[in-house]
Amino acid sequence: MYDILQIDEKIIRNNLINLKQVVFEVTEKCNLNCRYCGLSDQLYLRSNERKNRDLPFNKVKLLIDYLLSLWKDNKISDTNFQLVVSFYGGEPLINIPLIRKIIDYIEKSDIEGKKIQYSMTTNAILLEKHIDFLVEKKFNLLISLDGDERAQSYRVDQSGNNSFNKVTHNVKSVMHKNIEYFNQSVNFISVLHNRNDVEPILHFFKTNFSKVPKIILLNASGISEDKKEEFRGMFQNMSQSLMKSQNCEEIEKEYFFSMPKGYRLSKYLYGASGNIFYYYNQLYMHKLEENKISTGTCTPFSKKLFVTADGKILPCERINYDLEVGYINDDYVELDYKKVADLHNSFLSKCSQQCIHCATNHFCPQCVYQIDDIKSKFPNCSYFKTPEMYDKEKENYYDYLRQHPQYYEKILNEINFVI
């Protein structure tokens, strides 16, 4: 008999003590007006209205001090764990004064046992202007660029002009002036849509920057009812796009783990084998949890903590902003660990009947916070599979391995880089 894996306030507290990343939405402002932006209301229903707010420094300071107190009280001697401090928007470089102020405060604080690394997702419009500071602080940059000029045509400025020329000029300037930094610390993310395709995206980045971008799909959650037809016209998945390529087999071979078949096969073998572990504690806890359904949901703060420009605290920037679990007030941090755990458990419980009857409940990829109707009494998970559906899926995997037996060894040897 299966049941849902519940958590308590001790787990929430422990996750904060061992926090790996804190993300600050430093501004809601943006110098682009991308058609498919998940933070706009062009395609999506937004419960959190964007008001061009900037995150007040006082709220950042309150959170940093809150975490510092927690870490000092629970410090393990002779440790040096990495903590990534990330900046998010809007376009974060619009509020570079706040970013500088945050970094200055962090570096003047007594953060023992933490090795600080800075990162940012940026559209690169202001990159050339601020690159010296970013290089000085050794930022890891993730630049949003969808490929060539047509591919970038959904990413327009406030006047409707394609951002391609400005972005590529700035990126190439950084590459030519700071080649070592560019090679080590700059990466790209591309959104796949109906104006680009996998093969030309890969070719563009290889030719121009000697890089392999992370290719992601348009967010299919929270689409406005009256925009669904437009969304369907813009959307395409990786498999659809690859089928247009004359070099599909070669691309799947070269970029195996990034392509749909390789990625799904790796996830399947990881989940179905029951013999792959990433931490020693997993070996210890495996028997205790073998009849538990955990879904694909991270426990809050196990990976990161996200702060919105208006001071909301969320487990992640990828979930709807109305699912906040805490708030930074003007003079204190409001974060009740029991309430955070109870909310998490309630979401899992709502899905429990569907999960219990799902054939893939022991390696589910679905984050319950990303289910559109998770606040309803009976939310619906789109990943649900009957035994018949799962059997058909398994046979497809086995058939693919029969045709490409070399990939089994590749996955076993390299799976740590996949999950």
C-alpha positions as CSV (number, residue, x, y, z in Angstrom):
1,M,0.0,0.0,0.0
2,Y,1.4,3.4,-1.0
3,D,1.0,6.6,0.9
4,I,2.2,10.2,0.4
5,L,5.6,11.3,1.7
6,Q,4.8,13.9,4.4
7,I,7.2,16.5,5.8
8,D,7.3,18.6,9.0
9,E,8.7,21.9,10.1
10,K,12.1,20.3,11.1
11,I,12.7,19.5,7.4
12,I,11.9,23.1,6.4
13,R,14.3,24.4,9.0
14,N,17.0,22.0,8.0
15,N,16.6,23.0,4.3
16,L,17.1,26.6,5.2
17,I,20.2,25.8,7.3
18,N,21.6,24.0,4.3
19,L,20.2,26.4,1.7
20,K,22.0,26.1,-1.6
21,Q,20.7,29.2,-3.5
22,V,18.8,32.4,-2.7
23,V,17.2,34.2,-5.7
24,F,16.3,37.9,-5.5
25,E,13.8,39.4,-8.0
26,V,15.5,42.8,-7.8
27,T,13.0,44.5,-10.2
28,E,9.8,43.8,-12.1
29,K,10.9,46.3,-14.7
30,C,12.1,45.0,-18.1
31,N,13.5,46.7,-21.2
32,L,12.0,44.0,-23.4
33,N,8.4,43.1,-24.1
34,C,8.7,39.4,-25.1
35,R,5.5,38.0,-26.5
36,Y,5.7,34.7,-24.6
37,C,7.0,36.1,-21.3
38,G,5.6,34.0,-18.5
39,L,5.6,37.1,-16.2
40,S,3.4,39.2,-18.5
41,D,-0.3,38.9,-19.2
42,Q,0.1,38.7,-23.0
43,L,-0.5,34.9,-23.0
44,Y,-0.8,34.0,-19.3
45,L,-3.2,34.6,-16.4
46,R,-1.3,36.5,-13.8
47,S,-2.5,36.4,-10.2
48,N,0.4,38.7,-9.2
49,E,0.0,42.0,-11.0
50,R,3.3,43.5,-12.3
51,K,3.7,47.1,-11.1
52,N,7.3,47.9,-12.1
53,R,8.3,47.6,-8.5
54,D,11.9,47.3,-7.2
55,L,12.8,45.1,-4.3
56,P,13.6,47.3,-1.3
57,F,17.1,46.9,0.0
58,N,15.7,46.8,3.6
59,K,13.8,43.6,2.8
60,V,17.0,42.0,1.3
61,K,18.9,43.0,4.5
62,L,16.2,41.5,6.7
63,L,16.3,38.2,4.9
64,I,20.1,38.0,4.9
65,D,20.3,38.8,8.6
66,Y,17.6,36.2,9.2
67,L,19.5,33.5,7.4
68,L,22.8,34.6,8.9
69,S,21.4,34.1,12.4
70,L,20.0,30.7,11.5
71,W,23.4,29.6,10.0
72,K,25.5,30.9,12.9
73,D,23.3,29.0,15.4
74,N,23.7,25.8,13.4
75,K,27.2,26.1,12.0
76,I,29.2,22.9,11.5
77,S,32.9,23.6,12.0
78,D,35.4,23.4,9.1
79,T,32.7,23.5,6.4
80,N,32.6,25.6,3.3
81,F,29.4,24.9,1.5
82,Q,28.6,26.8,-1.7
83,L,25.8,29.3,-1.6
84,V,24.6,30.8,-4.9
85,V,23.2,34.3,-4.7
86,S,21.2,34.9,-7.9
87,F,19.5,38.0,-9.4
88,Y,16.3,37.8,-11.3
89,G,13.7,40.1,-13.0
90,G,12.2,41.6,-15.0
91,E,15.7,42.5,-16.3
92,P,18.0,42.5,-13.2
93,L,20.6,44.8,-14.8
94,I,18.0,47.6,-14.8
95,N,18.5,47.7,-11.0
96,I,22.3,47.3,-10.9
97,P,22.5,49.8,-7.9
98,L,20.6,47.3,-5.8
99,I,22.7,44.4,-7.0
100,R,25.9,46.2,-6.0
101,K,24.4,47.1,-2.6
102,I,23.4,43.5,-1.9
103,I,26.8,42.1,-2.8
104,D,28.5,44.8,-0.8
105,Y,26.4,43.9,2.3
106,I,27.0,40.2,1.8
107,E,30.7,40.6,1.5
108,K,30.8,42.8,4.6
109,S,28.8,40.3,6.6
110,D,30.4,37.5,8.5
111,I,29.2,34.5,6.5
112,E,31.2,31.6,7.9
113,G,31.1,28.2,6.3
114,K,29.7,29.5,3.0
115,K,31.5,30.0,-0.3
116,I,29.5,32.6,-2.2
117,Q,28.9,32.5,-5.9
118,Y,26.9,35.0,-7.9
119,S,24.7,34.3,-10.9
120,M,22.2,36.1,-13.1
121,T,19.7,35.5,-15.9
122,T,19.8,38.4,-18.3
123,N,18.5,39.5,-21.7
124,A,22.0,41.2,-22.3
125,I,20.6,44.6,-23.4
126,L,22.7,46.3,-20.7
127,L,25.4,43.7,-20.6
128,E,28.2,45.7,-22.3
129,K,27.6,48.6,-19.9
130,H,28.0,46.5,-16.7
131,I,30.3,43.7,-17.8
132,D,33.4,45.0,-15.8
133,F,31.5,44.6,-12.5
134,L,30.1,41.2,-13.5
135,V,33.6,39.9,-14.4
136,E,35.1,41.4,-11.2
137,K,32.5,39.5,-9.1
138,K,32.8,36.3,-11.3
139,F,29.1,36.1,-12.1
140,N,27.8,33.1,-13.9
141,L,25.6,34.5,-16.6
142,L,22.7,32.8,-18.4
143,I,21.8,34.9,-21.4
144,S,18.4,34.6,-23.1
145,L,18.8,34.4,-26.8
146,D,16.6,32.3,-29.1
147,G,19.0,32.0,-32.1
148,D,19.2,34.1,-35.3
149,E,17.3,37.3,-36.1
150,R,14.0,35.5,-37.0
151,A,14.3,33.2,-33.9
152,Q,14.7,36.3,-31.7
153,S,11.7,38.1,-33.2
154,Y,9.3,37.4,-30.3
155,R,11.9,39.2,-28.0
156,V,11.2,42.8,-28.8
157,D,11.8,46.1,-27.0
158,Q,9.1,48.4,-25.7
159,S,8.8,49.9,-29.2
160,G,8.4,46.5,-30.9
161,N,11.9,46.3,-32.4
162,N,13.7,43.0,-32.6
163,S,16.4,42.8,-29.9
164,F,18.7,40.6,-31.9
165,N,21.3,43.2,-33.1
166,K,21.7,44.8,-29.7
167,V,22.0,41.5,-27.8
168,T,24.4,39.8,-30.2
169,H,26.5,43.0,-30.3
170,N,26.8,43.1,-26.5
171,V,27.5,39.4,-26.3
172,K,30.2,39.5,-29.0
173,S,31.8,42.5,-27.3
174,V,32.1,40.5,-24.0
175,M,33.4,37.5,-25.9
176,H,36.2,39.4,-27.6
177,K,37.2,41.5,-24.6
178,N,36.9,38.7,-21.9
179,I,37.4,35.4,-23.7
180,E,38.4,33.4,-20.7
181,Y,35.5,34.7,-18.6
182,F,33.1,34.1,-21.6
183,N,34.2,30.5,-22.0
184,Q,34.0,29.7,-18.3
185,S,31.0,31.7,-17.1
186,V,28.6,32.6,-19.9
187,N,25.9,30.3,-21.1
188,F,22.7,30.6,-23.1
189,I,19.1,29.7,-22.8
190,S,16.8,29.5,-25.9
191,V,13.0,29.2,-26.0
192,L,11.8,26.9,-28.7
193,H,8.8,28.2,-30.7
194,N,7.4,28.3,-34.2
195,R,10.0,30.7,-35.5
196,N,13.0,28.6,-34.7
197,D,14.1,24.9,-34.6
198,V,16.5,22.8,-32.7
199,E,19.0,22.3,-35.5
200,P,19.4,25.9,-36.5
201,I,19.5,27.0,-32.9
202,L,22.4,24.6,-32.2
203,H,24.2,25.6,-35.4
204,F,23.8,29.3,-34.6
205,F,25.4,29.0,-31.1
206,K,28.1,26.7,-32.3
207,T,29.1,28.9,-35.2
208,N,28.9,32.3,-33.4
209,F,29.9,31.5,-29.8
210,S,31.2,27.8,-29.6
211,K,28.5,27.1,-27.0
212,V,25.6,24.7,-26.6
213,P,22.5,26.5,-25.4
214,K,19.9,25.0,-23.0
215,I,16.7,24.7,-25.1
216,I,13.5,25.0,-23.2
217,L,9.8,24.9,-24.3
218,L,7.2,27.6,-23.9
219,N,5.5,27.4,-20.5
220,A,2.2,25.5,-21.0
221,S,0.8,26.3,-17.6
222,G,-1.6,29.2,-16.8
223,I,-2.5,30.1,-20.4
224,S,-5.4,32.6,-20.7
225,E,-8.5,30.9,-22.2
226,D,-8.7,33.5,-25.0
227,K,-5.0,33.1,-25.8
228,K,-4.9,29.3,-26.1
229,E,-5.2,29.2,-29.9
230,E,-2.4,31.7,-30.2
231,F,-0.3,29.7,-27.8
232,R,-0.9,26.5,-29.8
233,G,0.3,28.4,-32.9
234,M,3.5,29.4,-31.2
235,F,4.3,26.2,-29.4
236,Q,6.3,23.2,-30.8
237,N,8.1,20.5,-28.8
238,M,11.6,19.2,-29.3
239,S,10.5,16.0,-31.1
240,Q,8.4,18.0,-33.6
241,S,11.3,20.3,-34.3
242,L,13.9,17.5,-34.7
243,M,11.7,15.7,-37.3
244,K,12.2,18.7,-39.6
245,S,16.0,18.1,-39.5
246,Q,17.8,16.2,-42.1
247,N,20.4,15.3,-39.5
248,C,18.1,14.1,-36.7
249,E,20.1,10.9,-35.9
250,E,23.4,12.8,-35.8
251,I,22.0,15.6,-33.6
252,E,20.5,13.1,-31.1
253,K,23.8,11.3,-31.0
254,E,25.9,14.4,-30.4
255,Y,23.6,16.1,-27.9
256,F,22.2,12.8,-26.5
257,F,21.2,13.9,-23.0
258,S,19.7,17.2,-24.2
259,M,17.5,15.6,-26.8
260,P,14.0,14.2,-26.0
261,K,14.8,10.5,-26.5
262,G,18.0,10.5,-24.5
263,Y,16.7,12.7,-21.7
264,R,13.5,10.6,-21.3
265,L,15.4,7.3,-21.5
266,S,17.8,8.5,-18.8
267,K,15.0,9.6,-16.6
268,Y,13.2,6.3,-17.1
269,L,16.3,4.2,-16.3
270,Y,17.0,6.4,-13.2
271,G,13.5,6.0,-11.9
272,A,12.6,2.4,-12.9
273,S,15.9,0.7,-11.9
274,G,15.7,1.6,-8.2
275,N,19.4,1.2,-8.1
276,I,20.7,4.7,-8.7
277,F,21.6,6.9,-5.7
278,Y,23.1,10.4,-5.5
279,Y,23.7,10.7,-1.8
280,Y,24.8,8.1,0.8
281,N,21.7,8.9,2.8
282,Q,19.6,7.6,0.0
283,L,21.0,4.2,0.5
284,Y,20.2,4.5,4.2
285,M,16.6,5.7,3.7
286,H,15.7,3.6,0.6
287,K,13.9,0.8,2.4
288,L,12.0,3.3,4.7
289,E,10.7,5.2,1.7
290,E,10.1,2.4,-0.8
291,N,6.3,2.5,-0.2
292,K,6.2,6.3,-0.2
293,I,5.0,8.5,-3.1
294,S,7.0,11.7,-3.2
295,T,6.0,13.0,-6.7
296,G,8.5,15.2,-8.5
297,T,8.1,18.0,-6.0
298,C,11.1,19.4,-4.1
299,T,10.6,20.0,-0.5
300,P,10.5,23.8,0.1
301,F,13.9,25.4,0.2
302,S,15.8,22.1,-0.5
303,K,17.1,23.7,-3.7
304,K,16.5,27.4,-3.4
305,L,14.6,30.3,-1.8
306,F,13.0,32.9,-4.1
307,V,12.1,36.5,-3.0
308,T,9.8,38.5,-5.3
309,A,10.1,42.3,-5.8
310,D,7.2,42.8,-3.3
311,G,8.8,40.7,-0.6
312,K,7.0,37.4,-1.1
313,I,8.9,34.2,-0.2
314,L,8.5,31.2,-2.5
315,P,10.3,27.9,-2.8
316,C,11.1,28.6,-6.5
317,E,10.7,31.3,-9.2
318,R,9.1,28.8,-11.5
319,I,5.8,28.6,-9.6
320,N,2.9,31.0,-9.5
321,Y,3.5,33.9,-7.2
322,D,0.2,33.5,-5.4
323,L,1.7,30.3,-3.8
324,E,3.9,32.3,-1.5
325,V,4.9,30.6,1.8
326,G,6.2,33.6,3.6
327,Y,6.7,37.4,3.4
328,I,9.3,39.9,4.3
329,N,7.6,42.8,6.1
330,D,9.1,46.2,6.7
331,D,10.7,45.1,10.0
332,Y,10.7,41.3,10.2
333,V,10.7,38.0,8.2
334,E,7.4,36.2,8.4
335,L,8.1,32.5,7.8
336,D,6.3,29.9,9.8
337,Y,7.9,26.5,9.1
338,K,4.9,24.5,10.2
339,K,2.6,26.5,7.8
340,V,5.1,25.9,5.0
341,A,5.1,22.1,5.7
342,D,1.4,22.0,6.1
343,L,0.8,23.7,2.7
344,H,3.2,21.4,1.0
345,N,1.5,18.3,2.6
346,S,-1.9,19.6,1.6
347,F,-0.9,19.9,-2.0
348,L,0.5,16.4,-2.0
349,S,-2.6,15.1,-0.3
350,K,-4.9,16.7,-2.9
351,C,-3.1,14.7,-5.5
352,S,-2.8,11.5,-3.5
353,Q,-5.7,9.5,-5.0
354,Q,-4.5,10.2,-8.5
355,C,-0.9,9.5,-7.5
356,I,-1.7,6.2,-5.8
357,H,-3.3,4.8,-9.0
358,C,-0.6,6.2,-11.3
359,A,1.8,3.6,-12.8
360,T,4.8,5.9,-12.5
361,N,4.2,7.2,-9.0
362,H,7.7,6.0,-7.9
363,F,9.5,8.3,-10.3
364,C,7.0,11.1,-11.1
365,P,8.4,14.3,-12.7
366,Q,5.5,16.6,-11.8
367,C,5.9,19.4,-9.3
368,V,2.5,19.8,-7.6
369,Y,3.1,23.6,-7.3
370,Q,3.0,23.8,-11.1
371,I,-0.4,22.0,-11.5
372,D,-2.7,24.8,-12.8
373,D,-5.6,23.9,-10.5
374,I,-3.6,22.8,-7.4
375,K,-5.8,25.1,-5.2
376,S,-9.0,23.3,-6.3
377,K,-10.3,20.4,-4.3
378,F,-9.4,17.8,-6.9
379,P,-6.4,19.0,-9.0
380,N,-5.6,17.1,-12.2
381,C,-2.1,15.9,-13.0
382,S,-1.3,15.8,-16.7
383,Y,1.5,13.2,-16.1
384,F,-1.0,10.5,-14.8
385,K,-0.4,7.2,-16.5
386,T,-2.5,4.0,-16.4
387,P,-0.6,0.6,-16.3
388,E,-1.5,0.2,-20.0
389,M,0.0,3.6,-20.9
390,Y,3.1,2.8,-18.9
391,D,3.6,-0.6,-20.5
392,K,3.4,1.0,-23.9
393,E,6.0,3.6,-22.9
394,K,8.3,0.9,-21.5
395,E,8.2,-1.0,-24.7
396,N,9.1,2.1,-26.6
397,Y,12.2,2.6,-24.3
398,Y,13.2,-1.1,-24.7
399,D,12.8,-0.9,-28.5
400,Y,15.0,2.2,-28.6
401,L,17.7,0.4,-26.5
402,R,17.5,-2.6,-28.8
403,Q,18.3,-0.3,-31.7
404,H,20.9,1.7,-29.9
405,P,22.5,-0.7,-27.2
406,Q,25.5,1.7,-26.8
407,Y,23.3,4.2,-25.1
408,Y,22.7,2.0,-22.1
409,E,26.3,2.1,-21.2
410,K,26.5,5.8,-21.9
411,I,23.6,6.5,-19.5
412,L,25.1,4.3,-16.8
413,N,28.4,6.0,-17.0
414,E,27.2,9.6,-17.4
415,I,23.8,9.7,-15.6
416,N,25.1,12.0,-12.9
417,F,25.1,14.7,-15.4
418,V,21.5,14.2,-16.4
419,I,19.2,14.2,-13.4
